[in-house]
Amino acid sequence: MRKPIIVDGAIVPNHVCVVSNLHNDIVVTRDGHEIAELHDRMPVILEPADWPVWLGEAAGDPGFLRHPSPYGTLRTWPVDRRVNSPKSNGPELLKPIDLAA
């Protein structure tokens, strides 16, 4: 069963390591197990139990939440290169492709 994931975000000064998208910032950390062969960093993914600490509703240091997600949280598969273009859109872009073809 698929479950939603929550990506760690914040409004932060420009000198903090973030990937910015207009008015959204995504906090990143070192690569995780599934992402290592693709990239050297990934978004921080919060587990539901960590949400209160990140949101300031519970005691704790939100900095300790900046770590790769547990193995098995994400899945990867090759997709069509059209995903790299903002002109492309549609569910067919998420279908796995055969790299040998």
Secondary structure, DSSP 4 states (H G I P E B T S, - for coil): -----EE-B----TTS-EEEETTEEEEEEE--TTTTTT-SEEE-EE-GGGHHHHTTSSSS-GGGG-SPPPTTS-------GGGG-TT--SGGGGS---TT-
